[in-house]
């Protein structure tokens, strides 16, 4: 369930800056600078989840959600930066979002590899 919920929430939050630009709260260039990376990473995370999913043929370990939580929390932080970026234009929002996206996606991918290798 996390493999679907996390990228969906990131993609939804990533679209918020475009809504902010549509209302005139932020510039369109700013909004695209936040939306594009968030939606791309959401697509990559969803794709990785589909790639590493072996369906019902195997059972993931009981601790798999705990392995995915650190990456999920960092990606949720990136989603929060997109929501803040829909309201105000601070340069620290962009840098923070990039750090959270990179760290979250790396932790998420590593956890997906570990969950797949531990699934029986």
N, CA, C and O atoms as a GROMACS GRO file, in nm:
protein
  480
    1UNK      N    1   0.081  -0.118   0.000
    1UNK     CA    2   0.000   0.000   0.000
    1UNK      C    3   0.087   0.126   0.000
    1UNK      O    4   0.054   0.225  -0.065
    2UNK      N    5   0.197   0.120   0.074
    2UNK     CA    6   0.288   0.235   0.075
    2UNK      C    7   0.346   0.262  -0.063
    2UNK      O    8   0.371   0.378  -0.099
    3UNK      N    9   0.369   0.156  -0.141
    3UNK     CA   10   0.428   0.173  -0.273
    3UNK      C   11   0.337   0.252  -0.367
    3UNK      O   12   0.383   0.304  -0.468
    4UNK      N   13   0.210   0.261  -0.336
    4UNK     CA   14   0.117   0.341  -0.415
    4UNK      C   15   0.087   0.475  -0.348
    4UNK      O   16   0.080   0.578  -0.416
    5UNK      N   17   0.069   0.475  -0.217
    5UNK     CA   18   0.027   0.596  -0.146
    5UNK      C   19   0.134   0.704  -0.147
    5UNK      O   20   0.103   0.822  -0.164
    6UNK      N   21   0.258   0.667  -0.129
    6UNK     CA   22   0.365   0.767  -0.120
    6UNK      C   23   0.384   0.842  -0.253
    6UNK      O   24   0.383   0.965  -0.252
    7UNK      N   25   0.401   0.773  -0.367
    7UNK     CA   26   0.414   0.850  -0.491
    7UNK      C   27   0.288   0.926  -0.529
    7UNK      O   28   0.296   1.031  -0.592
    8UNK      N   29   0.172   0.873  -0.493
    8UNK     CA   30   0.047   0.944  -0.523
    8UNK      C   31   0.039   1.075  -0.445
    8UNK      O   32   0.000   1.178  -0.500
    9UNK      N   33   0.075   1.070  -0.317
    9UNK     CA   34   0.074   1.192  -0.235
    9UNK      C   35   0.177   1.291  -0.285
    9UNK      O   36   0.152   1.412  -0.286
   10UNK      N   37   0.294   1.243  -0.325
   10UNK     CA   38   0.398   1.333  -0.377
   10UNK      C   39   0.354   1.398  -0.507
   10UNK      O   40   0.376   1.517  -0.526
   11UNK      N   41   0.293   1.322  -0.596
   11UNK     CA   42   0.246   1.378  -0.723
   11UNK      C   43   0.134   1.480  -0.700
   11UNK      O   44   0.130   1.584  -0.765
   12UNK      N   45   0.044   1.448  -0.610
   12UNK     CA   46  -0.067   1.540  -0.580
   12UNK      C   47  -0.014   1.670  -0.521
   12UNK      O   48  -0.056   1.778  -0.561
   13UNK      N   49   0.077   1.659  -0.426
   13UNK     CA   50   0.135   1.779  -0.366
   13UNK      C   51   0.221   1.854  -0.467
   13UNK      O   52   0.230   1.976  -0.463
   14UNK      N   53   0.285   1.779  -0.558
   14UNK     CA   54   0.366   1.844  -0.660
   14UNK      C   55   0.287   1.931  -0.755
   14UNK      O   56   0.342   2.023  -0.815
   15UNK      N   57   0.159   1.903  -0.770
   15UNK     CA   58   0.074   1.984  -0.858
   15UNK      C   59   0.026   2.112  -0.790
   15UNK      O   60  -0.025   2.202  -0.858
   16UNK      N   61   0.039   2.121  -0.660
   16UNK     CA   62  -0.010   2.239  -0.587
   16UNK      C   63   0.055   2.370  -0.632
   16UNK      O   64  -0.016   2.470  -0.641
   17UNK      N   65   0.187   2.374  -0.660
   17UNK     CA   66   0.243   2.500  -0.708
   17UNK      C   67   0.179   2.551  -0.838
   17UNK      O   68   0.168   2.672  -0.859
   18UNK      N   69   0.138   2.458  -0.925
   18UNK     CA   70   0.069   2.502  -1.047
   18UNK      C   71  -0.065   2.566  -1.014
   18UNK      O   72  -0.106   2.662  -1.080
   19UNK      N   73  -0.133   2.514  -0.913
   19UNK     CA   74  -0.258   2.577  -0.870
   19UNK      C   75  -0.230   2.714  -0.809
   19UNK      O   76  -0.307   2.808  -0.829
   20UNK      N   77  -0.119   2.726  -0.735
   20UNK     CA   78  -0.079   2.855  -0.682
   20UNK      C   79  -0.048   2.955  -0.791
   20UNK      O   80  -0.080   3.073  -0.780
   21UNK      N   81   0.015   2.908  -0.899
   21UNK     CA   82   0.044   2.996  -1.012
   21UNK      C   83  -0.084   3.035  -1.085
   21UNK      O   84  -0.095   3.147  -1.135
   22UNK      N   85  -0.179   2.944  -1.091
   22UNK     CA   86  -0.307   2.975  -1.158
   22UNK      C   87  -0.384   3.082  -1.083
   22UNK      O   88  -0.457   3.161  -1.144
   23UNK      N   89  -0.369   3.086  -0.951
   23UNK     CA   90  -0.438   3.189  -0.872
   23UNK      C   91  -0.358   3.317  -0.861
   23UNK      O   92  -0.408   3.417  -0.810
   24UNK      N   93  -0.233   3.315  -0.907
   24UNK     CA   94  -0.150   3.434  -0.901
   24UNK      C   95  -0.068   3.448  -0.774
   24UNK      O   96  -0.006   3.552  -0.752
   25UNK      N   97  -0.066   3.346  -0.691
   25UNK     CA   98   0.011   3.353  -0.566
   25UNK      C   99   0.161   3.344  -0.591
   25UNK      O  100   0.240   3.408  -0.521
   26UNK      N  101   0.202   3.266  -0.692
   26UNK     CA  102   0.343   3.251  -0.726
   26UNK      C  103   0.356   3.260  -0.878
   26UNK      O  104   0.258   3.248  -0.951
   27UNK      N  105   0.480   3.280  -0.924
   27UNK     CA  106   0.505   3.286  -1.068
   27UNK      C  107   0.502   3.147  -1.129
   27UNK      O  108   0.529   3.048  -1.062
   28UNK      N  109   0.470   3.141  -1.257
   28UNK     CA  110   0.460   3.013  -1.326
   28UNK      C  111   0.596   2.944  -1.332
   28UNK      O  112   0.603   2.822  -1.316
   29UNK      N  113   0.702   3.018  -1.355
   29UNK     CA  114   0.836   2.958  -1.362
   29UNK      C  115   0.874   2.892  -1.229
   29UNK      O  116   0.931   2.783  -1.228
   30UNK      N  117   0.841   2.958  -1.120
   30UNK     CA  118   0.865   2.904  -0.987
   30UNK      C  119   0.786   2.774  -0.968
   30UNK      O  120   0.838   2.675  -0.918
   31UNK      N  121   0.659   2.778  -1.009
   31UNK     CA  122   0.572   2.662  -0.992
   31UNK      C  123   0.621   2.542  -1.072
   31UNK      O  124   0.620   2.429  -1.023
   32UNK      N  125   0.664   2.566  -1.194
   32UNK     CA  126   0.714   2.456  -1.277
   32UNK      C  127   0.843   2.400  -1.219
   32UNK      O  128   0.868   2.280  -1.227
   33UNK      N  129   0.927   2.487  -1.161
   33UNK     CA  130   1.050   2.442  -1.098
   33UNK      C  131   1.027   2.351  -0.979
   33UNK      O  132   1.113   2.270  -0.945
   34UNK      N  133   0.913   2.363  -0.915
   34UNK     CA  134   0.879   2.274  -0.805
   34UNK      C  135   0.799   2.152  -0.852
   34UNK      O  136   0.820   2.040  -0.805
   35UNK      N  137   0.709   2.174  -0.945
   35UNK     CA  138   0.621   2.067  -0.990
   35UNK      C  139   0.695   1.959  -1.068
   35UNK      O  140   0.676   1.840  -1.042
   36UNK      N  141   0.778   2.000  -1.162
   36UNK     CA  142   0.844   1.903  -1.250
   36UNK      C  143   0.926   1.799  -1.173
   36UNK      O  144   0.907   1.680  -1.194
   37UNK      N  145   1.017   1.841  -1.084
   37UNK     CA  146   1.094   1.737  -1.013
   37UNK      C  147   1.008   1.649  -0.923
   37UNK      O  148   1.032   1.528  -0.914
   38UNK      N  149   0.909   1.707  -0.859
   38UNK     CA  150   0.825   1.627  -0.769
   38UNK      C  151   0.745   1.523  -0.846
   38UNK      O  152   0.736   1.408  -0.802
   39UNK      N  153   0.688   1.560  -0.958
   39UNK     CA  154   0.608   1.466  -1.037
   39UNK      C  155   0.698   1.360  -1.102
   39UNK      O  156   0.660   1.244  -1.111
   40UNK      N  157   0.817   1.400  -1.147
   40UNK     CA  158   0.910   1.303  -1.207
   40UNK      C  159   0.955   1.201  -1.103
   40UNK      O  160   0.955   1.081  -1.130
   41UNK      N  161   0.993   1.248  -0.984
   41UNK     CA  162   1.035   1.155  -0.879
   41UNK      C  163   0.918   1.067  -0.837
   41UNK      O  164   0.937   0.948  -0.810
   42UNK      N  165   0.798   1.122  -0.830
   42UNK     CA  166   0.681   1.040  -0.796
   42UNK      C  167   0.662   0.929  -0.899
   42UNK      O  168   0.633   0.815  -0.863
   43UNK      N  169   0.679   0.962  -1.026
   43UNK     CA  170   0.669   0.860  -1.130
   43UNK      C  171   0.777   0.754  -1.119
   43UNK      O  172   0.751   0.635  -1.140
   44UNK      N  173   0.900   0.797  -1.086
   44UNK     CA  174   1.009   0.701  -1.070
   44UNK      C  175   0.987   0.611  -0.949
   44UNK      O  176   1.013   0.491  -0.955
   45UNK      N  177   0.940   0.669  -0.839
   45UNK     CA  178   0.913   0.589  -0.719
   45UNK      C  179   0.800   0.490  -0.746
   45UNK      O  180   0.807   0.374  -0.704
   46UNK      N  181   0.697   0.534  -0.815
   46UNK     CA  182   0.587   0.442  -0.849
   46UNK      C  183   0.637   0.332  -0.942
   46UNK      O  184   0.602   0.216  -0.925
   47UNK      N  185   0.718   0.370  -1.039
   47UNK     CA  186   0.774   0.271  -1.132
   47UNK      C  187   0.862   0.170  -1.060
   47UNK      O  188   0.857   0.051  -1.090
   48UNK      N  189   0.943   0.218  -0.966
   48UNK     CA  190   1.028   0.126  -0.890
   48UNK      C  191   0.944   0.032  -0.805
   48UNK      O  192   0.976  -0.086  -0.791
   49UNK      N  193   0.836   0.084  -0.750
   49UNK     CA  194   0.746  -0.001  -0.672
   49UNK      C  195   0.684  -0.110  -0.757
   49UNK      O  196   0.671  -0.225  -0.713
   50UNK      N  197   0.646  -0.076  -0.879
   50UNK     CA  198   0.588  -0.176  -0.970
   50UNK      C  199   0.694  -0.275  -1.015
   50UNK      O  200   0.666  -0.394  -1.030
   51UNK      N  201   0.815  -0.227  -1.038
   51UNK     CA  202   0.924  -0.312  -1.083
   51UNK      C  203   0.962  -0.415  -0.977
   51UNK      O  204   0.987  -0.532  -1.009
   52UNK      N  205   0.967  -0.372  -0.852
   52UNK     CA  206   1.011  -0.460  -0.744
   52UNK      C  207   0.897  -0.542  -0.683
   52UNK      O  208   0.922  -0.626  -0.597
   53UNK      N  209   0.776  -0.519  -0.726
   53UNK     CA  210   0.662  -0.594  -0.672
   53UNK      C  211   0.651  -0.728  -0.743
   53UNK      O  212   0.645  -0.735  -0.866
   54UNK      N  213   0.647  -0.835  -0.665
   54UNK     CA  214   0.632  -0.968  -0.723
   54UNK      C  215   0.491  -1.020  -0.704
   54UNK      O  216   0.465  -1.139  -0.725
   55UNK      N  217   0.400  -0.934  -0.665
   55UNK     CA  218   0.260  -0.973  -0.654
   55UNK      C  219   0.233  -1.060  -0.534
   55UNK      O  220   0.302  -1.053  -0.433
   56UNK      N  221   0.131  -1.143  -0.547
   56UNK     CA  222   0.089  -1.230  -0.438
   56UNK      C  223   0.168  -1.360  -0.432
   56UNK      O  224   0.142  -1.444  -0.345
   57UNK      N  225   0.263  -1.378  -0.523
   57UNK     CA  226   0.337  -1.504  -0.524
   57UNK      C  227   0.434  -1.515  -0.407
   57UNK      O  228   0.475  -1.625  -0.370
   58UNK      N  229   0.470  -1.401  -0.349
   58UNK     CA  230   0.561  -1.401  -0.233
   58UNK      C  231   0.502  -1.315  -0.123
   58UNK      O  232   0.417  -1.229  -0.147
   59UNK      N  233   0.547  -1.338  -0.004
   59UNK     CA  234   0.501  -1.262   0.111
   59UNK      C  235   0.615  -1.172   0.158
   59UNK      O  236   0.725  -1.220   0.186
   60UNK      N  237   0.592  -1.039   0.166
   60UNK     CA  238   0.698  -0.952   0.215
   60UNK      C  239   0.720  -0.976   0.365
   60UNK      O  240   0.630  -1.024   0.433
   61UNK      N  241   0.838  -0.942   0.415
   61UNK     CA  242   0.863  -0.962   0.557
   61UNK      C  243   0.776  -0.870   0.641
   61UNK      O  244   0.729  -0.767   0.593
   62UNK      N  245   0.755  -0.906   0.765
   62UNK     CA  246   0.666  -0.830   0.853
   62UNK      C  247   0.720  -0.689   0.877
   62UNK      O  248   0.642  -0.598   0.908
   63UNK      N  249   0.848  -0.669   0.863
   63UNK     CA  250   0.909  -0.540   0.891
   63UNK      C  251   0.924  -0.453   0.767
   63UNK      O  252   0.993  -0.351   0.772
   64UNK      N  253   0.862  -0.489   0.658
   64UNK     CA  254   0.882  -0.415   0.532
   64UNK      C  255   0.834  -0.271   0.541
   64UNK      O  256   0.897  -0.181   0.485
   65UNK      N  257   0.722  -0.246   0.611
   65UNK     CA  258   0.674  -0.109   0.625
   65UNK      C  259   0.773  -0.024   0.703
   65UNK      O  260   0.791   0.094   0.674
   66UNK      N  261   0.837  -0.084   0.804
   66UNK     CA  262   0.936  -0.009   0.882
   66UNK      C  263   1.057   0.026   0.798
   66UNK      O  264   1.120   0.130   0.821
   67UNK      N  265   1.091  -0.056   0.703
   67UNK     CA  266   1.203  -0.025   0.615
   67UNK      C  267   1.169   0.087   0.518
   67UNK      O  268   1.256   0.164   0.479
   68UNK      N  269   1.043   0.096   0.480
   68UNK     CA  270   1.001   0.198   0.384
   68UNK      C  271   0.971   0.333   0.448
   68UNK      O  272   0.971   0.435   0.379
   69UNK      N  273   0.945   0.335   0.577
   69UNK     CA  274   0.905   0.460   0.642
   69UNK      C  275   1.007   0.574   0.632
   69UNK      O  276   0.966   0.687   0.606
   70UNK      N  277   1.138   0.552   0.651
   70UNK     CA  278   1.230   0.667   0.641
   70UNK      C  279   1.223   0.738   0.505
   70UNK      O  280   1.217   0.861   0.499
   71UNK      N  281   1.223   0.660   0.397
   71UNK     CA  282   1.210   0.720   0.264
   71UNK      C  283   1.076   0.788   0.246
   71UNK      O  284   1.066   0.893   0.183
   72UNK      N  285   0.971   0.725   0.301
   72UNK     CA  286   0.837   0.783   0.289
   72UNK      C  287   0.828   0.916   0.362
   72UNK      O  288   0.766   1.010   0.312
   73UNK      N  289   0.888   0.925   0.480
   73UNK     CA  290   0.885   1.051   0.554
   73UNK      C  291   0.961   1.161   0.482
   73UNK      O  292   0.917   1.276   0.480
   74UNK      N  293   1.076   1.128   0.423
   74UNK     CA  294   1.151   1.229   0.350
   74UNK      C  295   1.076   1.274   0.224
   74UNK      O  296   1.076   1.392   0.190
   75UNK      N  297   1.013   1.180   0.156
   75UNK     CA  298   0.934   1.218   0.038
   75UNK      C  299   0.811   1.298   0.078
   75UNK      O  300   0.767   1.385   0.003
   76UNK      N  301   0.755   1.272   0.195
   76UNK     CA  302   0.645   1.354   0.246
   76UNK      C  303   0.693   1.495   0.278
   76UNK      O  304   0.619   1.592   0.260
   77UNK      N  305   0.816   1.506   0.325
   77UNK     CA  306   0.874   1.639   0.347
   77UNK      C  307   0.890   1.716   0.217
   77UNK      O  308   0.865   1.836   0.212
   78UNK      N  309   0.930   1.646   0.112
   78UNK     CA  310   0.940   1.710  -0.020
   78UNK      C  311   0.802   1.755  -0.067
   78UNK      O  312   0.788   1.861  -0.128
   79UNK      N  313   0.701   1.673  -0.040
   79UNK     CA  314   0.563   1.711  -0.076
   79UNK      C  315   0.521   1.835   0.001
   79UNK      O  316   0.453   1.922  -0.054
   80UNK      N  317   0.560   1.843   0.128
   80UNK     CA  318   0.527   1.962   0.208
   80UNK      C  319   0.594   2.086   0.151
   80UNK      O  320   0.536   2.195   0.153
   81UNK      N  321   0.716   2.072   0.101
   81UNK     CA  322   0.785   2.186   0.040
   81UNK      C  323   0.710   2.234  -0.084
   81UNK      O  324   0.704   2.354  -0.111
   82UNK      N  325   0.652   2.141  -0.159
   82UNK     CA  326   0.572   2.180  -0.276
   82UNK      C  327   0.449   2.259  -0.233
   82UNK      O  328   0.411   2.356  -0.297
   83UNK      N  329   0.387   2.216  -0.124
   83UNK     CA  330   0.268   2.287  -0.076
   83UNK      C  331   0.305   2.426  -0.026
   83UNK      O  332   0.235   2.522  -0.055
   84UNK      N  333   0.416   2.436   0.049
   84UNK     CA  334   0.462   2.569   0.093
   84UNK      C  335   0.500   2.655  -0.027
   84UNK      O  336   0.475   2.775  -0.029
   85UNK      N  337   0.561   2.591  -0.129
   85UNK     CA  338   0.601   2.663  -0.249
   85UNK      C  339   0.484   2.712  -0.331
   85UNK      O  340   0.501   2.801  -0.415
   86UNK      N  341   0.367   2.658  -0.310
   86UNK     CA  342   0.247   2.708  -0.378
   86UNK      C  343   0.199   2.838  -0.317
   86UNK      O  344   0.119   2.910  -0.378
   87UNK      N  345   0.247   2.869  -0.196
   87UNK     CA  346   0.201   2.988  -0.126
   87UNK      C  347   0.303   3.101  -0.127
   87UNK      O  348   0.265   3.218  -0.140
   88UNK      N  349   0.431   3.068  -0.114
   88UNK     CA  350   0.537   3.170  -0.106
   88UNK      C  351   0.657   3.128  -0.190
   88UNK      O  352   0.676   3.009  -0.215
   89UNK      N  353   0.735   3.224  -0.232
   89UNK     CA  354   0.855   3.197  -0.310
   89UNK      C  355   0.979   3.228  -0.226
   89UNK      O  356   1.024   3.343  -0.222
   90UNK      N  357   1.032   3.127  -0.160
   90UNK     CA  358   1.158   3.138  -0.087
   90UNK      C  359   1.256   3.041  -0.150
   90UNK      O  360   1.220   2.927  -0.178
   91UNK      N  361   1.378   3.086  -0.173
   91UNK     CA  362   1.476   2.999  -0.238
   91UNK      C  363   1.509   2.876  -0.154
   91UNK      O  364   1.545   2.772  -0.209
   92UNK      N  365   1.498   2.887  -0.022
   92UNK     CA  366   1.528   2.772   0.064
   92UNK      C  367   1.428   2.658   0.042
   92UNK      O  368   1.461   2.542   0.069
   93UNK      N  369   1.311   2.687  -0.006
   93UNK     CA  370   1.211   2.583  -0.033
   93UNK      C  371   1.260   2.492  -0.145
   93UNK      O  372   1.247   2.370  -0.136
   94UNK      N  373   1.316   2.550  -0.250
   94UNK     CA  374   1.364   2.471  -0.363
   94UNK      C  375   1.478   2.380  -0.321
   94UNK      O  376   1.477   2.261  -0.354
   95UNK      N  377   1.576   2.434  -0.250
   95UNK     CA  378   1.690   2.352  -0.207
   95UNK      C  379   1.647   2.243  -0.110
   95UNK      O  380   1.693   2.129  -0.120
   96UNK      N  381   1.560   2.276  -0.020
   96UNK     CA  382   1.512   2.177   0.076
   96UNK      C  383   1.435   2.067   0.005
   96UNK      O  384   1.450   1.949   0.038
   97UNK      N  385   1.354   2.104  -0.092
   97UNK     CA  386   1.279   2.004  -0.167
   97UNK      C  387   1.373   1.910  -0.241
   97UNK      O  388   1.352   1.788  -0.240
   98UNK      N  389   1.476   1.964  -0.305
   98UNK     CA  390   1.571   1.880  -0.379
   98UNK      C  391   1.643   1.783  -0.286
   98UNK      O  392   1.659   1.666  -0.319
   99UNK      N  393   1.687   1.832  -0.170
   99UNK     CA  394   1.757   1.744  -0.075
   99UNK      C  395   1.663   1.633  -0.028
   99UNK      O  396   1.702   1.517  -0.022
  100UNK      N  397   1.540   1.669   0.004
  100UNK     CA  398   1.443   1.569   0.050
  100UNK      C  399   1.407   1.470  -0.060
  100UNK      O  400   1.391   1.351  -0.034
  101UNK      N  401   1.394   1.518  -0.184
  101UNK     CA  402   1.364   1.428  -0.295
  101UNK      C  403   1.477   1.328  -0.319
  101UNK      O  404   1.453   1.209  -0.336
  102UNK      N  405   1.600   1.378  -0.319
  102UNK     CA  406   1.714   1.289  -0.346
  102UNK      C  407   1.731   1.189  -0.233
  102UNK      O  408   1.741   1.069  -0.257
  103UNK      N  409   1.734   1.238  -0.109
  103UNK     CA  410   1.753   1.148   0.005
  103UNK      C  411   1.637   1.049   0.018
  103UNK      O  412   1.658   0.931   0.042
  104UNK      N  413   1.515   1.098   0.002
  104UNK     CA  414   1.398   1.012   0.014
  104UNK      C  415   1.392   0.906  -0.094
  104UNK      O  416   1.359   0.791  -0.065
  105UNK      N  417   1.423   0.943  -0.217
  105UNK     CA  418   1.416   0.844  -0.324
  105UNK      C  419   1.528   0.740  -0.311
  105UNK      O  420   1.506   0.624  -0.344
  106UNK      N  421   1.646   0.781  -0.264
  106UNK     CA  422   1.753   0.684  -0.243
  106UNK      C  423   1.718   0.586  -0.130
  106UNK      O  424   1.738   0.465  -0.143
  107UNK      N  425   1.667   0.640  -0.019
  107UNK     CA  426   1.626   0.552   0.091
  107UNK      C  427   1.510   0.461   0.050
  107UNK      O  428   1.506   0.344   0.087
  108UNK      N  429   1.418   0.515  -0.028
  108UNK     CA  430   1.303   0.436  -0.074
  108UNK      C  431   1.350   0.322  -0.165
  108UNK      O  432   1.307   0.208  -0.150
  109UNK      N  433   1.439   0.354  -0.259
  109UNK     CA  434   1.488   0.251  -0.351
  109UNK      C  435   1.566   0.143  -0.277
  109UNK      O  436   1.550   0.024  -0.305
  110UNK      N  437   1.650   0.184  -0.183
  110UNK     CA  438   1.726   0.086  -0.105
  110UNK      C  439   1.632  -0.004  -0.024
  110UNK      O  440   1.652  -0.125  -0.016
  111UNK      N  441   1.529   0.055   0.034
  111UNK     CA  442   1.434  -0.024   0.111
  111UNK      C  443   1.356  -0.120   0.020
  111UNK      O  444   1.329  -0.233   0.060
  112UNK      N  445   1.321  -0.077  -0.099
  112UNK     CA  446   1.249  -0.164  -0.191
  112UNK      C  447   1.335  -0.284  -0.231
  112UNK      O  448   1.286  -0.396  -0.242
  113UNK      N  449   1.465  -0.260  -0.251
  113UNK     CA  450   1.556  -0.370  -0.285
  113UNK      C  451   1.563  -0.468  -0.168
  113UNK      O  452   1.558  -0.589  -0.188
  114UNK      N  453   1.575  -0.415  -0.045
  114UNK     CA  454   1.583  -0.502   0.072
  114UNK      C  455   1.454  -0.580   0.095
  114UNK      O  456   1.458  -0.698   0.131
  115UNK      N  457   1.341  -0.515   0.075
  115UNK     CA  458   1.212  -0.584   0.091
  115UNK      C  459   1.198  -0.694  -0.012
  115UNK      O  460   1.151  -0.804   0.019
  116UNK      N  461   1.238  -0.664  -0.134
  116UNK     CA  462   1.225  -0.767  -0.239
  116UNK      C  463   1.317  -0.885  -0.210
  116UNK      O  464   1.277  -1.000  -0.229
  117UNK      N  465   1.439  -0.857  -0.165
  117UNK     CA  466   1.531  -0.967  -0.139
  117UNK      C  467   1.490  -1.049  -0.016
  117UNK      O  468   1.524  -1.167  -0.008
  118UNK      N  469   1.417  -0.989   0.078
  118UNK     CA  470   1.374  -1.062   0.197
  118UNK      C  471   1.237  -1.128   0.180
  118UNK      O  472   1.194  -1.204   0.267
  119UNK      N  473   1.169  -1.101   0.070
  119UNK     CA  474   1.037  -1.161   0.048
  119UNK      C  475   1.051  -1.309   0.016
  119UNK      O  476   1.142  -1.351  -0.056
  120UNK      N  477   0.958  -1.387   0.070
  120UNK     CA  478   0.963  -1.532   0.048
  120UNK      C  479   0.830  -1.582  -0.001
  120UNK      O  480   0.815  -1.702  -0.025
   0.00000   0.00000   0.00000
